[in-house]
Amino acid sequence: MASPSARVGIRTRILLLLALPLLLLGAVGAYLYERERATATEAGRIAEIVSLGPALGALVHELQKERGMSAGFVGSGGARFGDRLPEQRAATDAALAGLRRAVEERSAAGAELPYLRKLKADLARFDGLPGLRREVDGLRVEVADLARRYTELVRSLLDTTWAMTEVAEDPRLLRAILAHVHLLEAKELSGLERALGAVGFGRGGFPPALYNGFLEKAVLQAEHLRDARFWATPGMRRLIDELSESPAFREVDRLRGMVTRGAGRGDLGATTSEEWFAAVTRKIDAMKAVEDRSVRELASLAGVVAEQAERHVRRLGIAALVALVVLLGMGTTVWRSITVPLARLVETTRRLADGDTSVVIDGTDRRDEIGTMARALAHFREVRETADREERAKAERARRLEETMARFGERVGGVLAALAETTATLDQAATEMTETAKATHGNADAMAGSAERVSADMRTMAAAIHQLSTSVEEIARQAGHASAIAGGAVEDAGRARQVAGELAEVARRIEEVLGLISSITEQTHMLALNATIEAARAGEVGRGFAVVAGEVKNLAGATADATEKVRALVEQIGGATGQVVGAVERVHDVLSEIDGVAATIAGATEEQSAAVREMSDKAESAASDTARASEAIGGVRDAAGLNDRASERVRAAVTVVARQTEELRNCVESFLSDIRAA
């Protein structure tokens, strides 16, 4: 199953690949742009907050003084600061009105930022300030509660300043903000110290709780000044150092030493709460001057940071645009350098797949992956051309093999047809041999009977010759009878000689047939050898045909052996036939002589005695020859039996040859069918 990416074209995938860095560049550019824009926005917000710094600082400053005077007033039981509170409260109200007016102006300008909403909420808490003042005037509030409630109002305003640290990311701006807020915290602690000191000096002593709170504010104040100095710029650091060495700070340190030397119970001298309040107020005023300087420096730095952020935003936009154009140009170049050659390779591959090996392959001299693909495609073209040549050669070999098989089939078919015809002829000859052998056997039986009769007649003639002396007439009669018998024997001997000649002719024809069978066997053997050679050339495909050729060769050998055996038997028949012919010739000669003797006896009775003696000799010789003729006739009969059995074996061999010829034809046809199917 193809992967999902395989369903997308290479051009599309390259475009997607090029789109990835473009998107990444856009994302990074957008991130950097937004970050710089956020920095500029934050710097603008800080600048807005800092722009409220003078009004905010004025309110905090006046509120701190009101807190101190109110604490001194309540702590002294209304004896101290009563004449100065109305004036201070008016100053606080003026500062509060100024801050509210500044906030409303910025809200009306559309700058409804989170810190403005918080500042509005903080200013709403000042609605309870008149009630607190009435409680102070009626001495209905404790100093601690009074200080806490005034401090909550001051703390809400200071927290707004601390909010600048949460939005500032520029290190320079953050350091300046931290220095400013720590300076404000030190100033707030100094105001609390002023309030507590006014109570103590107003009472003429510091109870433990008041004393501990007084010392705590002094210690925390020093820590915030150190933190402010740590975060401040070099210029602000010099101002803080100068502030710490100013007369106002030294005077407060002197008065603080008076309190600490007696652990709050020592001699405070003639110092009044008003003197303490005035000394700390001078110190706070000095700190207020540094605070104002810090506000101006912070506003200037916020403006610089905002301007730099705006410049960075513009530069980043230009750089992103240039990078986008460059990347698009490079991407287009890379895209075209890949897709155009790939398109040509695809078209070339398609044409090669269609069998067009004449196509020109571009890019084989390239050193990149496309060049490797082009060289691989060129190699594929060479392989395809080689395969086409081999296919054509294979087709040509198949055609030649088909022609060879056709010729072989024709030759084998012709040989098998000739072999079948020869087998039929041999079968017919074997049948004729069987019939001739049977006839020869019958004639031999007849000749044997005649020979036996001749032998009996010769014995009778011998007896008659012995009785010749008693009666010439009997001799003449017996001579005539012997002459008649001899004439019949001569005829029988002539027939026997004719049959023996025919038997010799049959043996000669069998010899010719056997020669034909030997010739066919030799041709079959040669065809089997040729088939074995062709099967070896055909290789694995011709293995089955090689087995068939071997069987044919073995069959040819078996046929040759059977033919040799038949030839030997025929030669034996020929030899026996020759003996029969010789015996028959001798019998014929003997019978002719007997016939002559009988004629002589019939023609010249006067020569009877000599003739009788000669006849006696001839009779004995004839009897001996007749016995030999009888034996020869028995041999002819035996030879005829052998010839009969040999002809039966020839017919059996012919049947085997015919069956094996048919099997050979089937094997050759099966082999040719298998070769054509392969």
C-alpha distance (Angstrom), angle and dihedral (degrees) to the residues before:
residue distance angle dihedral
M1 . . .
A2 3.80 . .
S3 3.79 118.5 .
P4 3.83 118.2 -114.2
S5 3.82 90.4 -108.7
A6 3.82 89.8 58.1
R7 3.82 89.0 65.1
V8 3.81 90.8 62.1
G9 3.79 120.5 79.4
I10 3.79 121.1 -115.2
R11 3.81 91.4 -116.4
T12 3.78 90.3 54.7
R13 3.80 91.4 46.2
I14 3.81 91.3 50.4
L15 3.79 89.7 48.5
L16 3.79 88.8 50.5
L17 3.79 89.5 47.8
L18 3.79 90.8 50.8
A19 3.78 90.2 44.6
L20 3.80 90.1 57.6
P21 3.83 96.1 66.4
L22 3.79 89.0 39.7
L23 3.77 90.3 54.1
L24 3.79 89.9 42.9
L25 3.77 90.4 49.9
G26 3.77 89.7 47.2
A27 3.80 91.1 48.2
V28 3.80 92.7 47.7
G29 3.78 91.0 44.1
A30 3.78 90.8 47.9
Y31 3.79 90.3 47.8
L32 3.80 92.9 48.7
Y33 3.78 90.7 43.0
E34 3.78 91.9 50.1
R35 3.79 91.0 45.0
E36 3.78 92.4 51.6
R37 3.78 89.7 41.9
A38 3.81 88.8 50.3
T39 3.79 89.5 48.3
A40 3.78 90.0 51.4
T41 3.81 90.5 45.6
E42 3.78 91.6 47.8
A43 3.77 90.4 47.7
G44 3.80 87.9 50.8
R45 3.79 91.1 49.6
I46 3.78 90.8 48.6
A47 3.78 88.7 47.9
E48 3.81 88.0 52.6
I49 3.80 91.0 50.1
V50 3.77 91.5 44.7
S51 3.79 89.6 48.9
L52 3.77 85.9 60.9
G53 3.79 89.4 48.0
P54 3.83 97.4 96.4
A55 3.80 93.1 49.6
L56 3.81 91.7 41.1
G57 3.78 92.5 46.1
A58 3.82 91.4 47.1
L59 3.80 91.3 53.5
V60 3.81 92.3 47.2
H61 3.79 90.4 47.0
E62 3.81 94.5 49.6
L63 3.79 91.9 42.5
Q64 3.80 90.7 51.7
K65 3.81 90.2 52.4
E66 3.81 91.2 47.8
R67 3.80 89.2 49.8
G68 3.78 91.5 51.8
M69 3.82 94.7 46.8
S70 3.81 91.4 45.3
A71 3.81 91.0 50.7
G72 3.80 90.2 48.9
F73 3.79 90.8 47.2
V74 3.81 94.0 50.7
G75 3.81 93.3 39.0
S76 3.83 91.5 53.2
G77 3.77 91.6 46.7
G78 3.80 91.5 -112.8
A79 3.79 94.6 -50.3
R80 3.78 96.5 110.0
F81 3.85 133.7 52.8
G82 3.78 93.7 3.7
D83 3.78 92.0 125.5
R84 3.81 94.7 47.0
L85 3.83 100.3 45.9
P86 3.83 97.2 79.2
E87 3.79 91.6 53.5
Q88 3.81 91.9 46.8
R89 3.79 92.4 47.9
A90 3.80 89.3 52.8
A91 3.80 89.8 51.8
T92 3.83 89.7 49.9
D93 3.80 91.8 49.6
A94 3.80 90.8 49.7
A95 3.80 91.2 51.1
L96 3.82 90.1 47.1
A97 3.79 91.6 50.9
G98 3.80 90.9 48.4
L99 3.82 92.6 52.4
R100 3.81 92.0 46.9
R101 3.78 90.3 50.0
A102 3.83 91.6 50.8
V103 3.82 91.5 49.1
E104 3.80 92.1 49.5
E105 3.78 91.2 48.9
R106 3.82 91.9 54.6
S107 3.79 92.3 44.5
A108 3.80 90.1 51.1
A109 3.82 88.6 51.2
G110 3.82 89.4 60.5
A111 3.79 96.9 -104.4
E112 3.82 94.2 128.5
L113 3.78 93.8 159.3
P114 3.83 126.3 165.8
Y115 3.81 93.7 -105.2
L116 3.83 90.3 53.2
R117 3.79 90.4 53.8
K118 3.80 89.8 49.3
L119 3.79 91.2 46.8
K120 3.80 90.3 51.4
A121 3.80 89.1 51.8
D122 3.81 90.0 49.6
L123 3.80 91.7 49.2
A124 3.81 89.3 51.1
R125 3.80 87.8 64.1
F126 3.80 88.7 64.4
D127 3.81 88.1 72.0
G128 3.80 86.4 84.7
L129 3.82 93.1 54.4
P130 3.88 95.3 92.7
G131 3.81 90.4 56.0
L132 3.78 91.3 50.9
R133 3.77 89.8 50.3
R134 3.81 91.3 52.8
E135 3.77 89.7 51.9
V136 3.81 88.8 51.4
D137 3.78 91.7 49.3
G138 3.81 90.6 50.6
L139 3.81 92.3 43.9
R140 3.82 88.0 -125.3
V141 3.81 95.7 135.3
E142 3.77 132.3 71.2
V143 3.78 119.8 -120.7
A144 3.81 92.5 -117.9
D145 3.79 92.7 50.5
L146 3.78 90.8 44.5
A147 3.80 91.9 51.1
R148 3.82 91.2 47.0
R149 3.78 94.5 51.6
Y150 3.81 94.1 46.6
T151 3.83 89.3 44.9
E152 3.82 91.5 53.6
L153 3.80 89.1 56.6
V154 3.79 91.6 47.9
R155 3.83 92.0 44.2
S156 3.81 92.2 53.4
L157 3.81 88.6 56.3
L158 3.82 93.0 45.8
D159 3.82 90.8 49.4
T160 3.78 88.2 59.9
T161 3.79 87.8 58.3
W162 3.81 90.8 47.5
A163 3.84 87.9 55.1
M164 3.79 87.6 71.8
T165 3.83 89.2 71.1
E166 3.81 90.0 59.3
V167 3.80 95.0 58.6
A168 3.80 100.9 35.2
E169 3.81 116.4 98.1
D170 3.77 101.3 161.1
P171 3.85 106.6 97.9
R172 3.81 94.3 -140.8
L173 3.77 92.3 49.5
L174 3.80 92.7 45.0
R175 3.81 92.3 51.6
A176 3.81 91.2 49.6
I177 3.83 91.1 48.6
L178 3.81 91.9 49.3
A179 3.79 91.2 49.5
H180 3.83 90.0 49.2
V181 3.82 96.2 48.2
H182 3.81 92.4 45.9
L183 3.80 88.0 51.5
L184 3.82 89.0 50.8
E185 3.81 90.3 48.6
A186 3.82 90.5 50.6
K187 3.79 89.1 49.4
E188 3.84 90.6 49.1
L189 3.80 91.1 50.3
S190 3.78 89.0 48.5
G191 3.80 88.7 53.6
L192 3.81 90.7 50.8
E193 3.78 89.3 47.9
R194 3.80 88.2 51.5
A195 3.81 91.3 52.7
L196 3.82 94.3 47.4
G197 3.78 92.3 44.1
A198 3.80 90.7 50.6
V199 3.80 88.6 55.5
G200 3.79 93.4 47.9
F201 3.77 95.8 44.7
G202 3.78 89.4 44.7
R203 3.82 90.6 54.7
G204 3.79 93.5 41.7
G205 3.78 92.1 -120.9
F206 3.81 145.8 42.0
P207 3.77 118.6 -117.0
P208 3.83 114.4 -145.2
A209 3.80 95.9 -97.5
L210 3.79 91.7 46.8
Y211 3.78 91.4 43.5
N212 3.83 93.1 51.5
G213 3.79 91.9 48.0
F214 3.81 89.6 47.8
L215 3.83 92.5 52.8
E216 3.81 92.7 42.8
K217 3.78 91.5 56.4
A218 3.79 90.8 49.7
V219 3.81 92.9 51.0
L220 3.82 94.8 45.5
Q221 3.79 89.7 46.9
A222 3.80 90.8 56.5
E223 3.83 91.0 48.5
H224 3.80 93.0 52.3
L225 3.79 90.7 48.7
R226 3.80 89.7 53.0
D227 3.82 90.0 49.0
A228 3.80 90.7 48.1
R229 3.80 89.9 50.7
F230 3.83 90.2 48.4
W231 3.81 94.4 53.8
A232 3.80 97.5 35.3
T233 3.77 126.4 104.0
P234 3.81 116.9 -106.6
G235 3.82 90.8 -98.2
M236 3.79 93.3 49.6
R237 3.80 90.3 44.7
R238 3.82 89.9 58.5
L239 3.80 90.1 49.9
I240 3.81 91.2 51.5
D241 3.80 90.7 48.5
E242 3.81 90.2 49.9
L243 3.80 88.9 47.0
S244 3.81 91.7 54.3
E245 3.80 90.0 52.0
S246 3.82 95.6 44.2
P247 3.87 121.3 117.8
A248 3.81 90.7 -114.8
F249 3.82 91.0 59.0
R250 3.81 92.1 44.2
E251 3.83 91.3 51.5
V252 3.80 92.0 51.4
D253 3.81 90.1 47.0
R254 3.83 88.7 52.7
L255 3.78 93.5 50.7
R256 3.81 90.7 44.0
G257 3.82 88.3 53.3
M258 3.78 90.0 55.3
V259 3.80 88.8 56.7
T260 3.81 96.3 45.2
R261 3.82 95.6 46.2
G262 3.73 91.2 68.1
A263 3.79 96.1 32.0
G264 3.77 86.3 -115.5
R265 3.81 93.9 -52.4
G266 3.77 99.1 76.4
D267 3.77 131.1 102.2
L268 3.81 107.9 -63.3
G269 3.76 90.0 -174.3
A270 3.73 119.1 -147.7
T271 3.81 93.6 -39.8
T272 3.73 110.9 133.7
S273 3.75 128.7 -156.3
E274 3.81 89.0 -108.9
E275 3.80 90.5 56.7
W276 3.80 90.9 47.9
F277 3.79 90.7 46.7
A278 3.80 92.1 49.2
A279 3.82 92.7 48.2
V280 3.81 93.6 50.3
T281 3.79 90.5 43.2
R282 3.79 89.6 57.1
K283 3.79 88.3 50.7
I284 3.81 91.6 48.9
D285 3.80 90.5 47.0
A286 3.81 88.6 54.1
M287 3.79 89.3 49.5
K288 3.81 88.3 47.4
A289 3.79 89.5 56.1
V290 3.83 90.2 52.9
E291 3.81 88.5 44.9
D292 3.80 90.8 54.2
R293 3.78 89.4 48.9
S294 3.82 88.8 50.2
V295 3.80 90.5 50.2
R296 3.79 91.5 52.5
E297 3.79 92.1 46.4
L298 3.81 91.1 46.8
A299 3.80 91.3 49.5
S300 3.79 90.6 49.2
L301 3.80 91.9 48.0
A302 3.81 91.6 47.3
G303 3.78 89.4 52.8
V304 3.80 91.3 49.1
V305 3.81 91.6 48.3
A306 3.80 91.5 47.6
E307 3.80 91.5 48.7
Q308 3.80 92.1 47.0
A309 3.79 90.1 47.7
E310 3.79 89.8 51.8
R311 3.79 90.1 49.8
H312 3.81 89.7 48.5
V313 3.77 89.9 50.2
R314 3.79 91.4 52.3
R315 3.81 92.4 44.7
L316 3.77 91.2 46.4
G317 3.78 91.1 50.7
I318 3.80 91.3 50.1
A319 3.82 91.7 45.2
A320 3.80 91.4 48.0
L321 3.80 90.7 49.2
V322 3.82 91.9 48.6
A323 3.81 91.0 45.8
L324 3.79 89.7 48.5
V325 3.80 92.1 51.0
V326 3.82 92.1 45.5
L327 3.78 92.3 46.3
L328 3.79 91.3 47.0
G329 3.80 89.9 50.4
M330 3.78 92.6 47.1
G331 3.79 91.3 43.5
T332 3.79 91.6 50.7
T333 3.80 90.5 48.6
V334 3.79 92.1 48.1
W335 3.80 91.1 43.9
R336 3.80 92.4 52.3
S337 3.82 92.2 42.6
I338 3.81 88.4 57.3
T339 3.80 106.5 31.8
V340 3.82 98.4 43.6
P341 3.85 95.0 53.1
L342 3.80 89.1 40.4
A343 3.80 90.6 53.1
R344 3.82 89.4 51.6
L345 3.82 90.0 47.7
V346 3.81 90.6 49.7
E347 3.81 91.6 50.8
T348 3.82 90.8 45.9
T349 3.81 90.5 48.7
R350 3.80 91.0 50.1
R351 3.81 91.5 51.3
L352 3.81 90.8 47.5
A353 3.80 89.4 49.7
D354 3.83 87.7 53.1
G355 3.81 88.4 55.1
D356 3.82 99.5 -102.5
T357 3.83 101.9 140.7
S358 3.81 92.5 168.1
V359 3.79 91.7 75.4
V360 3.81 117.1 123.4
I361 3.83 114.2 -123.7
D362 3.80 114.7 -147.1
G363 3.79 126.8 -159.0
T364 3.81 100.5 36.4
D365 3.82 88.9 130.3
R366 3.82 93.3 56.4
R367 3.80 117.9 111.4
D368 3.80 97.1 -147.8
E369 3.80 132.9 80.6
I370 3.80 91.3 -82.7
G371 3.81 88.3 57.7
T372 3.80 88.4 50.7
M373 3.81 89.8 50.9
A374 3.82 90.8 47.6
R375 3.81 91.2 50.6
A376 3.79 90.0 47.1
L377 3.82 88.9 50.6
A378 3.82 89.9 49.8
H379 3.79 88.6 51.4
F380 3.81 88.5 49.1
R381 3.80 89.3 52.5
E382 3.83 90.1 52.0
V383 3.79 89.9 48.3
R384 3.82 89.8 48.2
E385 3.81 91.2 50.2
T386 3.81 90.4 48.4
A387 3.81 90.1 48.1
D388 3.82 90.5 49.8
R389 3.81 90.5 50.5
E390 3.78 90.9 47.9
E391 3.81 90.2 47.6
R392 3.79 90.9 51.9
A393 3.81 90.4 46.4
K394 3.78 89.7 48.1
A395 3.80 90.6 50.8
E396 3.80 89.7 48.8
R397 3.80 90.7 49.4
A398 3.80 89.6 48.6
R399 3.79 90.1 50.4
R400 3.81 91.7 49.5
L401 3.80 90.3 45.5
E402 3.80 89.7 50.8
E403 3.79 90.5 50.5
T404 3.82 90.9 46.4
M405 3.80 90.9 49.3
A406 3.78 90.0 48.1
R407 3.81 91.0 51.5
F408 3.77 90.5 44.1
G409 3.79 90.8 49.1
E410 3.79 90.6 50.4
R411 3.81 92.5 47.8
V412 3.78 94.1 45.0
G413 3.79 90.2 44.3
G414 3.79 90.3 52.0
V415 3.78 92.5 47.4
L416 3.80 91.6 46.4
A417 3.80 90.2 48.6
A418 3.81 90.5 49.7
L419 3.79 89.7 45.8
A420 3.80 90.5 50.3
E421 3.81 90.7 48.7
T422 3.79 91.5 47.2
T423 3.79 90.0 47.3
A424 3.78 89.6 52.9
T425 3.82 90.2 48.8
L426 3.80 90.9 47.8
D427 3.80 90.5 48.8
Q428 3.81 89.6 51.5
A429 3.81 90.4 47.6
A430 3.80 90.4 48.8
T431 3.79 88.9 51.1
E432 3.82 90.2 50.7
M433 3.82 89.4 47.1
T434 3.78 89.6 53.1
E435 3.79 91.8 49.6
T436 3.81 91.6 45.4
A437 3.80 90.9 48.3
K438 3.77 90.0 50.9
A439 3.82 90.4 49.2
T440 3.80 90.9 46.7
H441 3.78 90.0 49.5
G442 3.84 89.7 52.1
N443 3.83 92.6 47.3
A444 3.77 89.6 47.2
D445 3.78 89.2 53.7
A446 3.82 89.9 49.8
M447 3.81 91.2 47.3
A448 3.78 89.5 49.4
G449 3.80 90.0 52.9
S450 3.80 91.0 47.5
A451 3.78 90.9 47.5
E452 3.77 90.8 51.4
R453 3.76 90.0 49.6
V454 3.79 90.5 47.9
S455 3.77 89.1 50.4
A456 3.80 90.5 50.2
D457 3.81 90.7 47.0
M458 3.76 90.2 49.3
R459 3.76 89.8 53.1
T460 3.79 89.3 47.8
M461 3.82 89.9 47.5
A462 3.76 90.0 51.5
A463 3.78 90.1 52.9
A464 3.79 89.7 47.6
I465 3.78 90.9 51.3
H466 3.77 88.4 53.5
Q467 3.78 88.6 51.8
L468 3.83 92.5 44.6
S469 3.69 90.8 97.8
T470 3.76 92.9 64.4
S471 3.70 98.4 49.7
V472 3.79 132.0 16.9
E473 3.74 90.7 -172.3
E474 3.76 89.2 55.6
I475 3.79 87.8 49.9
A476 3.76 92.0 49.6
R477 3.77 90.4 47.7
Q478 3.76 92.4 47.4
A479 3.82 90.8 44.5
G480 3.79 90.4 54.2
H481 3.75 89.8 46.7
A482 3.81 90.3 48.7
S483 3.79 90.4 48.0
A484 3.80 90.0 53.9
I485 3.76 91.9 47.8
A486 3.79 91.1 46.8
G487 3.80 90.3 51.1
G488 3.80 90.7 53.6
A489 3.77 90.1 46.5
V490 3.80 90.1 51.2
E491 3.78 89.3 53.5
D492 3.80 91.5 47.8
A493 3.79 90.5 48.2
G494 3.82 89.5 51.1
R495 3.74 90.8 52.5
A496 3.79 91.4 46.6
R497 3.81 89.5 51.5
Q498 3.81 89.9 50.8
V499 3.83 91.7 49.9
A500 3.80 90.1 47.7
G501 3.82 89.1 51.9
E502 3.79 91.0 50.7
L503 3.79 89.6 48.6
A504 3.80 89.6 53.0
E505 3.81 89.1 49.6
V506 3.83 90.4 51.3
A507 3.80 89.7 50.2
R508 3.80 89.1 51.4
R509 3.82 91.7 50.3
I510 3.80 90.5 48.1
E511 3.80 87.2 52.4
E512 3.81 89.6 53.0
V513 3.82 91.2 48.8
L514 3.79 90.1 49.0
G515 3.79 88.9 51.2
L516 3.80 89.3 52.7
I517 3.83 90.0 48.7
S518 3.81 89.8 50.3
S519 3.80 90.3 50.6
I520 3.83 91.1 49.7
T521 3.79 90.1 46.7
E522 3.81 91.0 52.4
Q523 3.82 90.7 49.0
T524 3.82 90.5 48.4
H525 3.81 89.3 50.0
M526 3.82 90.6 50.5
L527 3.82 90.9 47.9
A528 3.80 89.8 50.6
L529 3.82 89.6 51.7
N530 3.81 91.0 48.9
A531 3.81 90.4 47.8
T532 3.81 90.2 50.6
I533 3.82 90.4 51.8
E534 3.84 92.0 47.8
A535 3.82 90.5 47.8
A536 3.80 90.2 51.8
R537 3.80 89.8 51.5
A538 3.80 90.5 49.3
G539 3.80 89.9 56.2
E540 3.79 119.5 -163.2
V541 3.79 92.1 -1.4
G542 3.85 92.4 58.0
R543 3.79 96.0 48.3
G544 3.83 93.1 100.7
F545 3.78 91.3 47.7
A546 3.82 89.4 51.0
V547 3.82 88.8 57.3
V548 3.81 90.4 50.3
A549 3.83 90.9 47.3
G550 3.80 89.3 51.9
E551 3.81 90.5 51.8
V552 3.81 89.7 49.6
K553 3.81 90.4 49.9
N554 3.82 90.7 50.2
L555 3.82 89.9 47.6
A556 3.82 90.0 51.0
G557 3.79 89.3 51.0
A558 3.81 91.2 49.5
T559 3.81 89.9 49.0
A560 3.82 90.7 50.5
D561 3.81 90.7 51.3
A562 3.82 91.9 48.6
T563 3.82 89.9 47.7
E564 3.81 91.2 52.0
K565 3.79 90.0 50.7
V566 3.81 90.9 49.9
R567 3.82 89.7 46.2
A568 3.83 89.5 53.8
L569 3.79 91.4 49.3
V570 3.80 90.9 47.9
E571 3.79 89.7 50.6
Q572 3.82 88.8 51.8
I573 3.82 89.3 49.6
G574 3.81 89.2 48.7
G575 3.80 91.0 51.3
A576 3.80 92.4 47.8
T577 3.78 90.1 46.3
G578 3.80 89.9 53.1
Q579 3.79 89.9 52.4
V580 3.82 90.3 49.1
V581 3.79 90.1 50.5
G582 3.83 91.0 51.0
A583 3.78 92.4 47.5
V584 3.80 91.7 47.9
E585 3.82 90.1 49.7
R586 3.76 90.2 51.8
V587 3.81 91.8 47.0
H588 3.79 88.8 49.4
D589 3.77 91.0 51.0
V590 3.79 91.6 47.1
L591 3.76 92.6 49.4
S592 3.81 90.2 47.8
E593 3.76 88.9 53.4
I594 3.80 90.2 48.2
D595 3.77 89.4 51.6
G596 3.82 89.8 50.8
V597 3.77 91.3 48.8
A598 3.78 91.1 51.1
A599 3.80 90.0 51.0
T600 3.77 90.6 49.4
I601 3.79 90.7 50.3
A602 3.77 90.7 48.9
G603 3.85 93.0 46.2
A604 3.77 100.9 43.8
T605 3.72 118.7 32.3
E606 3.80 88.2 162.9
E607 3.71 89.8 71.6
Q608 3.78 90.1 50.7
S609 3.73 98.8 122.1
A610 3.73 95.4 49.4
A611 3.75 90.0 40.0
V612 3.76 90.5 49.0
R613 3.77 90.3 54.0
E614 3.79 90.5 45.1
M615 3.77 90.6 44.7
S616 3.76 89.6 49.4
D617 3.79 89.4 53.8
K618 3.77 91.7 43.5
A619 3.78 90.8 46.6
E620 3.75 91.2 54.0
S621 3.80 90.2 46.4
A622 3.80 90.2 46.1
A623 3.77 90.9 49.6
S624 3.77 89.6 51.1
D625 3.82 91.6 46.5
T626 3.78 90.2 45.4
A627 3.79 90.0 53.8
R628 3.79 89.8 49.9
A629 3.80 89.8 46.7
S630 3.76 89.6 51.3
E631 3.77 89.5 50.8
A632 3.84 90.0 47.8
I633 3.76 90.4 49.4
G634 3.83 88.4 51.9
G635 3.81 88.0 52.4
V636 3.79 89.3 50.0
R637 3.78 89.2 51.5
D638 3.80 91.2 49.0
A639 3.83 90.1 46.7
A640 3.79 89.3 50.4
G641 3.82 88.9 52.8
L642 3.80 90.5 49.3
N643 3.81 89.4 47.7
D644 3.82 89.1 51.7
R645 3.79 92.6 51.4
A646 3.83 91.1 44.3
S647 3.78 90.7 52.2
E648 3.82 89.0 51.3
R649 3.80 90.1 52.4
V650 3.82 89.1 47.6
R651 3.81 89.6 52.9
A652 3.82 90.3 48.4
A653 3.81 90.1 49.4
V654 3.79 89.6 47.9
T655 3.83 89.2 52.1
V656 3.82 91.0 50.6
V657 3.81 91.0 47.3
A658 3.81 90.5 49.6
R659 3.82 92.1 49.0
Q660 3.82 92.7 46.4
T661 3.81 89.9 45.4
E662 3.81 89.0 55.6
E663 3.81 90.5 46.3
L664 3.81 89.3 49.4
R665 3.80 90.0 51.3
N666 3.82 90.7 50.8
C667 3.83 91.9 47.4
V668 3.80 92.2 49.2
E669 3.80 91.7 48.4
S670 3.84 90.9 47.5
F671 3.80 90.6 48.1
L672 3.78 92.7 50.2
S673 3.82 90.4 47.5
D674 3.82 91.2 50.8
I675 3.81 91.6 48.2
R676 3.80 91.5 50.3
A677 3.81 91.7 46.1
A678 3.81 90.6 50.8
